[in-house]
């Protein structure tokens, strides 16, 4: 007879408050995933939804490179199914070194490279290695998941609210009052959720401020201020935007910088989980131990296939050019449509296309009343009204720790066709037209 395990769970329900450590009670689930669940439920009910929430790629429109798929199959057929080294296979680490030397003009030692199953394990390992309980982490908002990592490591988060005028990037003046007490500064460019790219002037000023602060700390024998530079979208820049690195601008930043990367976004390979970071070797060694204990490394076959393609870009042919062009076309179509609505007096505007797979859009609806009488007191009420009235699903900046009431939202084009974008624009226009005048 089968054991009814569920009944035993129910009979021990009193353990719920005592079985886990209290610190986990405050860890919230992803608001983005909650919105995705709502979208799935509506679609299951037969409702047509234009889903621009997903920071992922629909393989119908954005398949992984054929050469990557074929190489993974070849590696599996060759028996590459054992545990890889916790630090990453030598071929992948060497390929990352070659990639950055070729594309960014940065020559890293191979012992600075650590592989991870996507970018998340290296990001988590950076926090766990650098941030002690009570340490200050400074980060601009909107930001992706930083507050969760701060919480998990019992740090003290200092979110810096950025503005659309600076592309939702922080300025040195904003950060300056906080650097003397900070242990870690987190910067993401191209940025999720805004789709904007940090400028040379701003990044240079931030690096100069970090270097000055660390010169002061060196004299006092204090722990340094470190920079986590999340660059997972760096190959997706458009319209003249240029990816920059802290070390490329200020080589003296090398001992203070952990740079995180992955194939997830620029090869549409989110599910293959191949990522890495480059870090000072003495930091990387401690991160390696943590990632090794978690087993949070990419599969051996995927690592070897990625290494082959990184070492020989000709294997990809025109993939990246085509991929970027398809993403850019969708983003620019969205931008043009929203700018047309704004010129027609509708309560909407957007920033210009710059990078990643996102467009920052502002809906000026908070505090208004919808034509059907629905009050729209906050960003969540607006989101739900747009979802149910226009069938357009998006992620508000409040899900990225941005203050409420701004009306700023993220639109993602990774899982939509050009026709989907056009239909989204038509639905938004129909919903917003009654607000003109």
NORGI-V576505 format. One record per residue. N is the residue number from 1. PSI is psi in degrees with one decimal (none if undefined). Layout:
{{N,PSI} {N,PSI}}
This chain:
{{1,136.8} {2,143.7} {3,127.4} {4,87.0} {5,-36.3} {6,-36.2} {7,-34.3} {8,-35.4} {9,-45.7} {10,-39.3} {11,-17.8} {12,26.5} {13,-24.0} {14,-15.1} {15,-15.1} {16,-36.7} {17,-7.4} {18,-13.2} {19,-26.0} {20,159.4} {21,143.1} {22,-29.3} {23,-22.4} {24,-13.1} {25,-29.1} {26,0.2} {27,111.7} {28,151.8} {29,167.5} {30,125.0} {31,-30.4} {32,-42.7} {33,-32.4} {34,-40.8} {35,-40.4} {36,-38.8} {37,-38.1} {38,-40.8} {39,-43.8} {40,-41.2} {41,-42.6} {42,-41.1} {43,-36.5} {44,-25.5} {45,-1.1} {46,10.1} {47,139.6} {48,121.3} {49,129.7} {50,105.2} {51,101.6} {52,33.7} {53,-22.5} {54,125.3} {55,47.5} {56,-175.0} {57,134.8} {58,117.9} {59,-13.8} {60,-34.3} {61,-31.1} {62,75.0} {63,159.4} {64,162.6} {65,137.3} {66,-40.6} {67,-33.6} {68,-46.9} {69,-46.6} {70,-38.3} {71,-37.2} {72,-44.1} {73,-42.5} {74,-42.2} {75,-39.2} {76,-42.7} {77,-28.7} {78,1.7} {79,20.0} {80,71.5} {81,9.4} {82,170.6} {83,135.0} {84,165.3} {85,147.7} {86,-28.0} {87,-14.4} {88,151.1} {89,147.3} {90,-35.8} {91,-41.6} {92,-42.8} {93,-41.2} {94,-36.5} {95,-36.6} {96,-43.7} {97,-46.2} {98,-39.6} {99,-48.6} {100,-30.6} {101,-42.0} {102,-44.9} {103,-29.8} {104,-5.7} {105,27.2} {106,123.6} {107,101.4} {108,148.3} {109,148.6} {110,-26.1} {111,7.5} {112,-5.7} {113,131.4} {114,126.0} {115,154.5} {116,160.2} {117,81.5} {118,-170.9} {119,-20.0} {120,-46.6} {121,-43.8} {122,-35.1} {123,-48.9} {124,-43.0} {125,-33.7} {126,-48.3} {127,-48.3} {128,-29.6} {129,-34.4} {130,-36.6} {131,115.1} {132,164.7} {133,128.1} {134,-9.9} {135,149.4} {136,130.0} {137,120.9} {138,132.2} {139,143.6} {140,149.6} {141,143.3} {142,149.5} {143,156.0} {144,109.6} {145,1.0} {146,-41.1} {147,-33.2} {148,-42.9} {149,-36.7} {150,-46.8} {151,-46.6} {152,-29.4} {153,11.1} {154,35.9} {155,-178.8} {156,108.9} {157,136.6} {158,90.6} {159,134.9} {160,115.2} {161,117.8} {162,173.3} {163,154.4} {164,-28.2} {165,-24.0} {166,19.6} {167,28.3} {168,31.1} {169,148.7} {170,160.4} {171,159.8} {172,-34.8} {173,-37.5} {174,-38.2} {175,-28.0} {176,-43.9} {177,-13.3} {178,-12.2} {179,-29.9} {180,-20.1} {181,-0.7} {182,148.6} {183,-30.5} {184,134.7} {185,133.8} {186,124.8} {187,139.3} {188,121.4} {189,132.7} {190,146.6} {191,139.4} {192,116.0} {193,-5.4} {194,-22.1} {195,21.3} {196,166.8} {197,135.9} {198,144.0} {199,161.5} {200,-41.1} {201,-48.0} {202,-46.5} {203,-39.3} {204,-42.3} {205,-39.7} {206,-43.0} {207,-42.9} {208,-40.2} {209,-40.0} {210,-43.3} {211,-40.5} {212,-43.0} {213,-39.9} {214,-27.9} {215,-39.9} {216,-44.1} {217,-35.7} {218,-41.7} {219,-32.0} {220,-4.4} {221,27.4} {222,160.1} {223,141.9} {224,161.6} {225,122.7} {226,154.4} {227,124.7} {228,114.5} {229,104.4} {230,109.4} {231,32.8} {232,-18.2} {233,15.8} {234,-25.6} {235,-0.8} {236,76.3} {237,147.3} {238,169.6} {239,41.7} {240,-7.0} {241,146.9} {242,133.3} {243,134.6} {244,152.7} {245,148.3} {246,-42.2} {247,-33.2} {248,-36.1} {249,-40.8} {250,92.0} {251,-28.1} {252,-9.7} {253,-11.5} {254,-46.2} {255,-9.1} {256,5.5} {257,131.9} {258,118.8} {259,127.0} {260,141.3} {261,170.3} {262,162.9} {263,-2.4} {264,-44.0} {265,-41.3} {266,-3.6} {267,14.8} {268,36.7} {269,46.6} {270,-37.3} {271,-9.3} {272,-19.1} {273,52.7} {274,110.6} {275,179.8} {276,172.1} {277,159.4} {278,132.7} {279,160.0} {280,134.4} {281,-34.1} {282,-24.6} {283,-44.7} {284,-38.7} {285,-39.9} {286,-34.1} {287,-37.6} {288,-42.1} {289,-41.3} {290,-49.2} {291,-37.1} {292,-42.3} {293,-31.6} {294,-19.9} {295,29.3} {296,52.2} {297,158.7} {298,156.3} {299,148.4} {300,-45.1} {301,-42.7} {302,-37.6} {303,-46.1} {304,-39.0} {305,-43.0} {306,-42.9} {307,-43.1} {308,-41.3} {309,-36.2} {310,-36.0} {311,-24.1} {312,81.4} {313,-22.0} {314,-21.7} {315,-25.5} {316,-13.3} {317,-128.0} {318,16.5} {319,-53.8} {320,-39.4} {321,-45.6} {322,-44.9} {323,-50.7} {324,-39.4} {325,-39.8} {326,-42.3} {327,-46.8} {328,-40.8} {329,-41.5} {330,-45.3} {331,-43.0} {332,-34.2} {333,-43.4} {334,-47.6} {335,-46.7} {336,-43.0} {337,-40.3} {338,-38.5} {339,-36.0} {340,-43.5} {341,-42.3} {342,-41.2} {343,-26.8} {344,6.0} {345,9.0} {346,150.8} {347,67.2} {348,146.4} {349,170.7} {350,163.3} {351,166.7} {352,150.6} {353,133.3} {354,-46.5} {355,177.6} {356,-150.7} {357,25.1} {358,153.7} {359,131.1} {360,125.9} {361,141.4} {362,124.9} {363,115.5} {364,70.8} {365,-14.6} {366,129.0} {367,-4.6} {368,178.0} {369,130.0} {370,158.9} {371,-28.1} {372,8.0} {373,-0.7} {374,124.4} {375,144.3} {376,71.0} {377,-19.5} {378,178.0} {379,-37.2} {380,-38.9} {381,-39.5} {382,-44.9} {383,-47.4} {384,-38.7} {385,-44.2} {386,-41.4} {387,-46.1} {388,-24.5} {389,-47.4} {390,-13.2} {391,26.5} {392,122.0} {393,130.7} {394,175.6} {395,119.6} {396,153.6} {397,-18.8} {398,-24.9} {399,-9.5} {400,28.9} {401,17.2} {402,146.0} {403,145.6} {404,157.9} {405,-4.6} {406,-27.4} {407,-0.3} {408,138.9} {409,162.8} {410,128.2} {411,128.0} {412,138.3} {413,10.6} {414,-19.8} {415,27.8} {416,152.1} {417,172.9} {418,-38.2} {419,-37.6} {420,-40.3} {421,-45.1} {422,-41.5} {423,-37.4} {424,-46.2} {425,-41.4} {426,-40.6} {427,-41.4} {428,-42.9} {429,-43.1} {430,-39.9} {431,-33.6} {432,-18.6} {433,-39.8} {434,-14.6} {435,-4.9} {436,159.7} {437,none}}
